[in-house]
Amino acid sequence: MKPIARYMEAARISVAELGKAAQLDTKLVQAIVSGNFIPSPAQRQRLAAAFGVSTDDISWGHSVPVEHLRGNG
């Protein structure tokens, strides 16, 4: 299991090319690749199919830490 960015590096494709292959918006694919968005099951299937792998072969978690801010405004 490895991040989708590693599959992109191995295949030498860009975010735009992956978006086209998976029939997803480029901005959405960029958010997924950067770890800022977790794709839906249908989006995962499209992205995995673009690489010819199972959805279980790709790690889909957030790579950017989620921080909760509290203030006493």
Backbone as a printed PyTorch tensor [residue, N CA C, xyz], in Angstrom:
tensor([[[  0.8410,  -1.1770,   0.0000],
         [  0.0000,   0.0000,   0.0000],
         [  0.8880,   1.2420,   0.0000]],

        [[  0.6530,   2.1060,  -0.9800],
         [  1.4350,   3.3370,  -1.0390],
         [  0.5450,   4.4900,  -1.5040]],

        [[  0.9640,   5.7180,  -1.2270],
         [  0.1590,   6.8800,  -1.6090],
         [  0.0350,   7.0030,  -3.1310]],

        [[ -1.0170,   7.6700,  -3.5350],
         [ -1.2820,   7.8230,  -4.9630],
         [ -0.1700,   8.6020,  -5.6560]],

        [[  0.4870,   9.5130,  -4.9390],
         [  1.5870,  10.2840,  -5.5270],
         [  2.7160,   9.3620,  -5.9780]],

        [[  2.9500,   8.2790,  -5.2590],
         [  4.0030,   7.3250,  -5.6530],
         [  3.6420,   6.6150,  -6.9580]],

        [[  2.3610,   6.2990,  -7.1170],
         [  1.9210,   5.6860,  -8.3740],
         [  2.0980,   6.6670,  -9.5290]],

        [[  1.8310,   7.9380,  -9.2590],
         [  2.0040,   8.9530, -10.2950],
         [  3.4730,   9.0740, -10.6990]],

        [[  4.3620,   9.0650,  -9.7090],
         [  5.7920,   9.1420,  -9.9940],
         [  6.2420,   7.9530, -10.8390]],

        [[  5.7910,   6.7660, -10.4610],
         [  6.1830,   5.5550, -11.1840],
         [  5.6680,   5.5780, -12.6280]],

        [[  4.4510,   6.0940, -12.8130],
         [  3.8520,   6.1410, -14.1470],
         [  4.2740,   7.3920, -14.9240]],

        [[  4.9150,   8.3310, -14.2200],
         [  5.3500,   9.5950, -14.8190],
         [  4.1930,  10.3400, -15.4710]],

        [[  3.1210,  10.4980, -14.6860],
         [  1.9820,  11.2620, -15.1920],
         [  1.7100,  12.4460, -14.2580]],

        [[  1.1100,  13.4700, -14.8140],
         [  0.7880,  14.6830, -14.0660],
         [ -0.6030,  14.5740, -13.4460]],

        [[ -0.9250,  15.5370, -12.6140],
         [ -2.2540,  15.5930, -12.0060],
         [ -3.3120,  15.7330, -13.1040]],

        [[ -3.0400,  16.5870, -14.0800],
         [ -3.9960,  16.7830, -15.1740],
         [ -4.2210,  15.4960, -15.9670]],

        [[ -3.1400,  14.7600, -16.2280],
         [ -3.2560,  13.4950, -16.9660],
         [ -4.0280,  12.4630, -16.1640]],

        [[ -3.7880,  12.4220, -14.8520],
         [ -4.5190,  11.4810, -14.0070],
         [ -5.9920,  11.8550, -13.9480]],

        [[ -6.2760,  13.1420, -13.8300],
         [ -7.6650,  13.5920, -13.8220],
         [ -8.4040,  13.1930, -15.0890]],

        [[ -7.7160,  13.3450, -16.2130],
         [ -8.3260,  12.9700, -17.4940],
         [ -8.5610,  11.4640, -17.5660]],

        [[ -7.5690,  10.6870, -17.1340],
         [ -7.6870,   9.2280, -17.1760],
         [ -8.7890,   8.7210, -16.2430]],

        [[ -8.9350,   9.3840, -15.0970],
         [ -9.9370,   8.9630, -14.1150],
         [-11.2680,   9.6870, -14.2940]],

        [[-11.3250,  10.6000, -15.2380],
         [-12.5210,  11.4040, -15.5000],
         [-12.9660,  12.1600, -14.2510]],

        [[-11.9790,  12.8120, -13.6090],
         [-12.2340,  13.6260, -12.4220],
         [-11.6460,  15.0110, -12.6460]],

        [[-12.1990,  16.0030, -11.9680],
         [-11.7160,  17.3730, -12.0670],
         [-10.2680,  17.4680, -11.5730]],

        [[ -9.4640,  18.2460, -12.2650],
         [ -8.0530,  18.3830, -11.9270],
         [ -7.8530,  18.9230, -10.5170]],

        [[ -8.6700,  19.8920, -10.1050],
         [ -8.5350,  20.4520,  -8.7500],
         [ -8.8310,  19.3970,  -7.6880]],

        [[ -9.8080,  18.5580,  -7.9450],
         [-10.1390,  17.4810,  -7.0120],
         [ -8.9760,  16.4830,  -6.9210]],

        [[ -8.4210,  16.1130,  -8.0570],
         [ -7.3030,  15.1750,  -8.0700],
         [ -6.1120,  15.7720,  -7.3280]],

        [[ -5.8500,  17.0620,  -7.5160],
         [ -4.7460,  17.7160,  -6.8100],
         [ -4.9610,  17.6610,  -5.3010]],

        [[ -6.1830,  17.9010,  -4.8520],
         [ -6.4930,  17.8410,  -3.4210],
         [ -6.3070,  16.4270,  -2.8760]],

        [[ -6.6740,  15.4280,  -3.6440],
         [ -6.5130,  14.0360,  -3.2270],
         [ -5.0270,  13.6850,  -3.1550]],

        [[ -4.2770,  14.0430,  -4.1820],
         [ -2.8480,  13.7250,  -4.2430],
         [ -2.0830,  14.4120,  -3.1170]],

        [[ -2.4640,  15.6420,  -2.8000],
         [ -1.7630,  16.3880,  -1.7510],
         [ -2.1890,  15.9700,  -0.3480]],

        [[ -3.2180,  15.1290,  -0.2530],
         [ -3.6570,  14.6360,   1.0510],
         [ -4.6250,  15.5470,   1.7620]],

        [[ -5.1970,  16.5080,   1.0380],
         [ -6.1490,  17.4430,   1.6410],
         [ -7.5990,  17.0050,   1.5000]],

        [[ -7.8350,  15.9110,   0.7920],
         [ -9.1930,  15.4410,   0.5550],
         [ -9.1720,  13.9250,   0.4560]],

        [[-10.0980,  13.2780,   1.1220],
         [-10.2240,  11.8260,   1.0230],
         [-11.3320,  11.5210,   0.0140]],

        [[-11.0050,  10.8060,  -1.0560],
         [-11.9880,  10.5530,  -2.1060],
         [-13.0880,   9.5830,  -1.6870]],

        [[-14.2160,   9.7130,  -2.3610],
         [-15.3380,   8.8000,  -2.1530],
         [-14.9740,   7.4290,  -2.7220]],

        [[-15.7310,   6.3980,  -2.3890],
         [-15.4540,   5.0720,  -2.9580],
         [-15.4600,   5.0610,  -4.4960]],

        [[-16.3790,   5.7970,  -5.1080],
         [-16.4370,   5.8430,  -6.5730],
         [-15.2020,   6.5390,  -7.1460]],

        [[-14.7760,   7.6180,  -6.4960],
         [-13.5710,   8.3190,  -6.9430],
         [-12.3380,   7.4440,  -6.7700]],

        [[-12.2930,   6.6870,  -5.6780],
         [-11.1730,   5.7710,  -5.4490],
         [-11.0900,   4.7270,  -6.5540]],

        [[-12.2450,   4.2000,  -6.9550],
         [-12.2660,   3.1900,  -8.0130],
         [-11.7360,   3.7620,  -9.3230]],

        [[-12.1400,   4.9760,  -9.6410],
         [-11.6880,   5.6000, -10.8880],
         [-10.1830,   5.8280, -10.8850]],

        [[ -9.6720,   6.3210,  -9.7570],
         [ -8.2390,   6.5970,  -9.6550],
         [ -7.4180,   5.3060,  -9.6890]],

        [[ -7.8610,   4.3060,  -8.9500],
         [ -7.1510,   3.0250,  -8.9410],
         [ -7.1730,   2.3890, -10.3290]],

        [[ -8.3070,   2.4690, -11.0100],
         [ -8.4260,   1.8980, -12.3560],
         [ -7.4700,   2.5770, -13.3290]],

        [[ -7.2070,   3.8670, -13.1230],
         [ -6.2820,   4.5910, -13.9950],
         [ -4.8680,   4.0120, -13.9040]],

        [[ -4.5470,   3.3960, -12.7570],
         [ -3.2360,   2.7680, -12.5770],
         [ -3.2870,   1.2540, -12.7390]],

        [[ -4.4770,   0.6990, -12.9040],
         [ -4.6090,  -0.7430, -13.0580],
         [ -4.3650,  -1.4980, -11.7620]],

        [[ -4.6970,  -0.8680, -10.6350],
         [ -4.5210,  -1.5050,  -9.3270],
         [ -5.8460,  -1.5050,  -8.5710]],

        [[ -5.8800,  -2.2190,  -7.4730],
         [ -7.0600,  -2.2650,  -6.6120],
         [ -7.0770,  -1.0250,  -5.7180]],

        [[ -8.2520,  -0.6560,  -5.2650],
         [ -8.3550,   0.4700,  -4.3260],
         [ -7.6330,   0.1570,  -3.0170]],

        [[ -7.4810,  -1.1190,  -2.7090],
         [ -6.7670,  -1.5270,  -1.4900],
         [ -5.2480,  -1.3510,  -1.6080]],

        [[ -4.7520,  -1.1470,  -2.8200],
         [ -3.3120,  -0.9740,  -3.0350],
         [ -2.8530,   0.4690,  -2.8010]],

        [[ -3.8030,   1.3860,  -2.6630],
         [ -3.4750,   2.8050,  -2.5050],
         [ -3.8870,   3.2620,  -1.1100]],

        [[ -3.0070,   4.0020,  -0.4440],
         [ -3.3740,   4.5680,   0.8660],
         [ -4.0820,   5.8940,   0.6200]],

        [[ -5.2220,   6.0670,   1.2540],
         [ -6.0990,   7.1930,   0.9700],
         [ -6.1970,   8.2180,   2.0940]],

        [[ -5.4770,   8.0550,   3.1770],
         [ -5.6430,   8.9350,   4.3240],
         [ -5.1010,  10.3330,   4.1290]],

        [[ -5.4680,  11.2000,   5.0610],
         [ -4.9470,  12.5680,   5.0800],
         [ -3.4570,  12.5390,   5.3500]],

        [[ -2.7030,  13.3500,   4.6410],
         [ -1.2820,  13.4860,   4.9390],
         [ -0.9990,  14.8250,   5.6060]],

        [[ -2.0020,  15.6910,   5.5860],
         [ -1.8820,  16.9920,   6.2260],
         [ -2.5780,  16.9030,   7.5720]],

        [[ -1.8870,  17.2630,   8.6660],
         [ -2.5150,  17.1550,   9.9810],
         [ -3.7200,  18.0910,  10.1150]],

        [[ -4.7350,  17.5890,  10.7610],
         [ -5.9200,  18.4010,  11.0280],
         [ -5.7350,  19.0280,  12.3970]],

        [[ -5.8040,  20.3430,  12.4480],
         [ -5.6180,  21.0470,  13.7100],
         [ -6.9160,  21.7260,  14.1130]],

        [[ -7.2390,  21.6000,  15.3590],
         [ -8.4190,  22.2630,  15.8970],
         [ -7.9630,  23.4870,  16.6670]],

        [[ -8.4600,  24.6140,  16.2790],
         [ -8.0500,  25.8500,  16.9270],
         [ -9.1290,  26.3000,  17.8940]],

        [[ -8.6980,  26.7170,  19.0550],
         [ -9.6280,  27.2290,  20.0510],
         [ -9.1350,  28.6100,  20.4720]],

        [[-10.0310,  29.4490,  20.6470],
         [ -9.6620,  30.7850,  21.1060],
         [-10.6580,  31.2990,  22.1190]],

        [[-10.2310,  32.2500,  22.8470],
         [-11.1180,  32.8550,  23.8420],
         [-11.5130,  34.2620,  23.4050]],

        [[-11.7790,  34.4000,  22.1120],
         [-12.1560,  35.6350,  21.4360],
         [-12.7400,  36.6600,  22.2030]]])
